Amino acid sequence: MAVSVQPNEHTLWDTVLEMTKAAQEKNSDPLVWAVQLTATLNSAGVSLPSTNLAYLLVSHICWDNHVPIAWKFLEKALTVRVVPPFLVLALLSSRVIPNRQLHPAAYRLYMELLKQQAFSFLSLVNGPNYSKIMKSIDEVLHLSQIFGLKVCESGTLVAYVFSVVLQLLDASLDDESLLELAPEKNFRWSSKPQDMEIDGLDSLNEKRTEHHEGLCKANTTMAIELIGEFLRNKVTSKILYLACQNMPSHWGGFVQRLKLLVMKSTALRNSKHFTPEALLQLTSDTHKVLSRECKTTSKEVHAIMTSGSLISSASQCNGTTRSALWLPIDLFLEDAINGSQVAAYSSIEILTGLVKALQAVNGTSWLDTFLGLWIAALRLVQRERDPSEGPVPRLDSCLSMLLSITTLAVAEIIEEDESELMEETEHSLSNHGQEKHAPGERRKDLVASLQLLGDYESLLTPPYSVRSIANQAAAKATMFVSGLTVGNGYYESVSMNDLPISCSGNMQHLIVESCIARNLLDTSAYLWSANVNGRSNQIPRNVATQTPGWSSLMKGSPLTPSLINALIATPASSLAEIERIYEIAVNGSDDEKLSAAMILCGASLVRGWNIQENTILLIIKLLSPEVPADHSGSESHLIGYAPFLYVLLVGISSVDCVQILALHGLVPLLAGALMPICEVFGSSVPNVSWTLPTGEESSCHAVFSNAFTLLLRLWRFDHPPLEQVIGDMAAPVRSQLSPEYLLLVRNSMITSFGKSPKDRFKTKRFSKILTMSLGPIFLDSFPKLKFWYRQHQECIASTLSALEHGTPVHQLVDALLNLMLRKINRSGTPLTPTTSGSTNSSGSGVEDVSSRLRVPAWDILEATPFVLDAALTACAHGRLSPRELATGLKELADFLPATLATIVSYYSAEVTRGIWKPAFMNGTDWPSPAANLISVEQQIKKILAATGVDVPSLATGASSPATLPLPLAALVSLTITYKLDKASERFLVLVAPALSALAISCPWPCMPIIASLWAQKARRWMDFLVFSASRTVFHHSSDAVVQLLRSCFTSALGLSSSNVCSNGGVGALLGHGFGSHHSGGISPVAPGILFLRVHQSVRDVMFMKEEIVSLLMLSVRDIASGGLPRGKSEKLKKTKYGLRYGQVSLAAAMMRVKIAASLGASLVWMSGGSSLVQSLITETLPSWFISVHGLEQEGGECGGMVAMLGGYALAYFAVLSGSFAWGVEAESRYSKRRPIVIGAHLEFLASALDGKISLGCDGATWRAYVSGFVSLMVACTPTWMQEVNVDVLKRLSKGLRQWNEEELALAVLGIGGVGAMGAAAELIVECGI
């Protein structure tokens, strides 16, 4: 580039050039020339060092004055700082390196100057023209263009240092004819002259040629050694690390070329200062140097908290050992299989994110992580081994969580790791400072973790219902080890009594089998998983299938009744088997299709863990059959599939099936398949019925009712209006489900699937039959469903409007009222409604009523609210007895079970309005709970005994009999009329959650009364009913919630006992689940189990975050007092490992602090989702730090330790909360809010460090929090930093430097992205870190 000067400056620079030429001719002393030059420039008012002079002198030398004296002048100019050294070096590199073969002496001189000047950055950074010089360097070397930097970004210094090394490397490779072997051919800078002066080279004599070649070889060696110096120097190595961090693709190319040099370079092997191995190691050291310092910040606690291993705690898996670090997984798994809710998103996705977050924050190996995950899932199953009987079975959901969901989460973690390594190919990228494993490393850790499971015998005992399946898995391993190959038919039917050896299987065998099926393990795992007691030669050599099963089907056997029953009862073991059934369901005869539907919805759906998601997806696809080629007419083609759809709908309606669907995240897809069925069959007149092979009658109304009630169970339509009004912010995301939301999630799933690298591996797991192309659907596509939904919302919001006489709806209301009263010997009794405006009920006969009700189901649902209003009004005024009301409601529900939805929504709304008189449950008009009420009270007290929560008295005398709101009394009376059979279960599971939620929201003791009434009907459900009733205490009392939270902390941390190792942890928090596990009947429920069942009943979850913070800090005080003996805290001293008072004591205290933080984070996240976490980080924590606290002083002599531990506890608490809510990865479904929240919080930290915000908390707490929070972000969640505004990071870094936390300050900028790269480099230079 030419010298840039103004027109009036030409005379000055001409003078300078003439002065230089004259001095050169006279061979003047360079110092004399430099003094004269400086005087001339000063007199002309030129600012020094001068960029224009740098251009002038380099242009003068290259190449007309390439003589020693000219180079001496340039060196002296650099020495006296009249020219900027780095600009001179940049100018020389662009001219000398391409011509190094022609001018080897110039190349040598350039490198000598590089050695002298290129490591002295302080004068550059602190110089007056720093920005101008760096801009000039950028223009000379085109750094912004080459590295993709914006002009406004301050990363030019990093780019320049990186460019020097790259230029030297390319030149060295070219000198040894290796450059063409480099994988990347697009070289950034020219390493050869554009116009080679051949004549000049030919003119060299032979002797000079030898010197020339020798100098070139020496230059190559020197260039390589200079590369090593840049990689070894303390300052430049860290600057290069910034390039590694923020320019991964360029750095990857650099490493590949360096490897080429190491493998092929003769000059490197001849070097006296560097060996090939040492040079290559320097790249790895450069990669780690900054990240290592980041991670060792705040050494006092980090060394303690990252020590130890889960492997050593096999015998203490329930205590506050390192296994308790995985407590959030236990809590999530337990919460996820709670049958009272249906999640829209996959538990696989959430669990994968949770495991990654814990692995990052805990700083554990993947072996420990996988082991912790398997142990948590096994504990979940063990808590359900002997459950109390109730309407919500959970064992199959727990087994699915262990053997399908957890296995798939592990598969995603391993596949993601290996896919990243595949994409990187041979590039050793940094991935933002997190260490990469070699291919297969995580897979090896998985194998090791599964082998270690054998040490946890108490967790491996299978529940009784799956003992035979576990034995079959053990037998399969035994057969493999014995060298036998048998068909699946043997495993389907073999009895363990038939084997001549003992094959006692456990949960480890089932886990290994699931991992083999998912291609996470190969069959060599059978060698170490087979638990064989006996000799293999005792096994018969010819093993034949004993009974028909899946192998018979695959061999072509027809679907006989015996085979059908076997296939329904036995899960398919392979995808091919389930695909065969699907083909029959599509192409078979009508009877075969129905049989195939029953088989798909049998054991293969519930316990076909290895293919479960495929089975579900195939069922969903069958619910949306294609239009037949021969279909004609205006009637929907779905009508022709009515019996088939009915069988499928009934088959997937059980509680366990819906929960398993939710665990796999397929609820939105199911909702999308159900809506067209509801629309079509709800609009059809039931003129035709079908008889199923079982003898059951089916009609359009039956198909509609099953589809409609199943659809409603997928969203929380049943919850009281109060929760729907205040729930958006107070309740977790899952409570925001609605038809529109489900469709929104469905459409998003379909449009986004296949666009991420993760989806490529998911696709491989899916059946090839699943090639359906689905487009987006919207609620407007289903006008009848949309109309009902709007009516449902209006019913919740306000009372019914008057019904016009003579309208079709009015006539239908009359017909429905007659239907309700047809079994009552008072059919002529008028029911005059006060709200609906309906006329008296008609006296028409049964046949007339039946013909008038042969209308579409949607019309009946439209009329139902007016019918319910009239019946309830008549009961309130004594014209209809309670028994008659219950009977009438049962008649209505039996006629069209879908009306249960309207019954639930209408009566729930009426209860919340509070306009109805109470119903006296005296045993005369309404059923009486008196027989069980006292017993219920005692059992509730027993359940809550572990928490210390007071239970209000339920005793009622003659003067104050038990009462319920009239609509609630009607609803519970209706439910009691149902039989407890499979047919009723499909509809009771719709009403029961609504009844429970409604009763809990009503005044005490409504829920205990209902529990007492139902206990009279289903005595075996007593424990379940009482447990449900106990939740009411927490809905009505915030103090009870706080006490429960306190019990959770106390039990998890073992604070009630001095024996830390044997108390606390997961075992104390979650116990053995819920149920009558003791001979004395129901036992106290562990606080964690109780919290997970009641947190959705808490009215206002927003207050919980403040309480959790307070309880966390109180726990820290108790830990400090118990972990460090009083009066001895002054004996704490610093060693090279950090703070110690008896290493074990402090280590135990810090471990419990971390467990307390993880517990608090889990409780916040599960209670309110990402919304509550956002409020915690942006509102609660800043307010806490601003406020004045006396907690530290309460610690007595341990006050200083309390303050420090409290700060670190809050830091872990905040980072874990954010990690649970938004993940630690760069992008996820939940990470959209993260940049805003984290940015606002770091802005608060920076402002407080700037002194703009006054703090009320203890200074030690604040310092520990800031350093701990930032350290965790740097080491565990670096992607968070890159989402924050660079100016905020710079302010934060500046504040940390004021605390002498230079390393942490540098780490903040070092991972802050390209925008912070320049500031990080300047900090490295200024501090010499």
Disulfide bonds with the S-S distance in Angstrom:
none
